[in-house]
Amino acid sequence: MGPADHFGEMGMLTGAPAKSKFSALVSATVYELTKDDLSPTLQARPEISHGLCRLLAERQAAGQLVPSGELTEAVPANRLTTWFSERLHRLYNIASAE
């Protein structure tokens, strides 16, 4: 990971903590955003939630995410963005931007 990278996207959608561990090789500043931190931004800018869902779908399709118990091979790759979007909107109680 490098500057401006992020992780924990699955936790953002499911409410579960990230299952990854990271160790910095050099001095680093790390910020944690909680649901309460993100909610106002996602409410005001629904296009951000769509972009996050698209990124998650791409990472999931590339095998870069540890899937939640809900996400199985039953969700086809062409439905991943929608699958993530539905969960994000439900978790954050926001109207669909689609």
C-alpha positions as CSV (number, residue, x, y, z in Angstrom):
1,M,0.0,0.0,0.0
2,G,1.1,3.6,-0.6
3,P,-0.1,7.1,0.0
4,A,-3.9,7.6,-0.3
5,D,-4.5,3.8,-0.4
6,H,-7.3,2.3,1.7
7,F,-8.5,-1.0,3.1
8,G,-11.4,-2.3,5.1
9,E,-14.0,-1.9,2.4
10,M,-15.8,-5.1,3.3
11,G,-16.2,-3.9,6.9
12,M,-17.7,-0.7,5.6
13,L,-20.4,-2.7,3.9
14,T,-21.0,-5.5,6.4
15,G,-20.1,-3.7,9.7
16,A,-17.6,-6.4,10.4
17,P,-14.0,-5.5,11.3
18,A,-11.3,-5.8,8.7
19,K,-9.5,-9.1,8.8
20,S,-6.3,-7.8,7.5
21,K,-3.2,-6.7,9.4
22,F,-0.8,-4.2,8.1
23,S,2.7,-3.2,9.4
24,A,4.3,0.1,8.3
25,L,7.8,-0.1,7.1
26,V,8.2,3.7,7.7
27,S,6.5,6.3,9.8
28,A,2.9,6.6,8.7
29,T,-0.3,8.4,9.6
30,V,-3.4,6.2,9.5
31,Y,-7.0,7.5,9.7
32,E,-10.0,5.4,10.7
33,L,-13.4,6.4,9.3
34,T,-16.4,5.0,11.2
35,K,-20.0,4.6,9.9
36,D,-20.9,7.9,11.6
37,D,-18.0,9.6,9.8
38,L,-19.0,8.3,6.4
39,S,-22.8,8.6,6.6
40,P,-23.0,12.4,6.0
41,T,-20.7,12.2,3.0
42,L,-22.6,9.3,1.4
43,Q,-25.9,11.0,2.0
44,A,-24.7,14.2,0.4
45,R,-22.7,12.6,-2.5
46,P,-24.4,9.3,-3.6
47,E,-21.9,9.0,-6.5
48,I,-19.2,8.3,-3.9
49,S,-21.1,5.2,-2.8
50,H,-21.4,4.0,-6.4
51,G,-17.7,4.5,-7.0
52,L,-16.9,2.6,-3.8
53,C,-19.2,-0.3,-4.8
54,R,-17.6,-0.4,-8.3
55,L,-14.1,-0.5,-6.7
56,L,-15.2,-3.3,-4.3
57,A,-16.7,-5.3,-7.2
58,E,-13.4,-5.0,-9.1
59,R,-11.3,-6.0,-6.1
60,Q,-13.7,-9.0,-5.4
61,A,-13.5,-10.1,-9.0
62,A,-9.7,-9.9,-8.9
63,G,-9.6,-12.0,-5.7
64,Q,-8.3,-9.1,-3.7
65,L,-11.0,-9.2,-1.0
66,V,-11.7,-11.6,1.7
67,P,-15.5,-12.2,1.1
68,S,-18.1,-11.9,3.7
69,G,-20.2,-14.9,4.6
70,E,-23.0,-13.5,2.4
71,L,-20.9,-13.2,-0.7
72,T,-20.6,-16.5,-2.4
73,E,-19.9,-17.7,-5.9
74,A,-23.7,-17.5,-6.4
75,V,-23.3,-13.7,-7.1
76,P,-22.1,-13.4,-10.7
77,A,-19.3,-11.0,-11.5
78,N,-21.6,-8.8,-13.5
79,R,-23.8,-8.3,-10.4
80,L,-21.1,-7.5,-7.8
81,T,-21.4,-3.7,-8.1
82,T,-25.2,-4.0,-7.5
83,W,-24.7,-6.5,-4.7
84,F,-22.3,-4.2,-2.9
85,S,-24.5,-1.1,-3.6
86,E,-27.5,-2.7,-2.1
87,R,-25.7,-3.6,1.1
88,L,-24.0,-0.1,1.4
89,H,-27.3,1.7,0.9
90,R,-29.0,-0.6,3.5
91,L,-26.2,-0.2,6.0
92,Y,-26.1,3.6,5.7
93,N,-29.8,3.9,5.2
94,I,-29.5,6.0,2.0
95,A,-31.6,6.1,-1.1
96,S,-30.3,4.4,-4.2
97,A,-28.3,6.7,-6.6
98,E,-29.1,4.5,-9.5
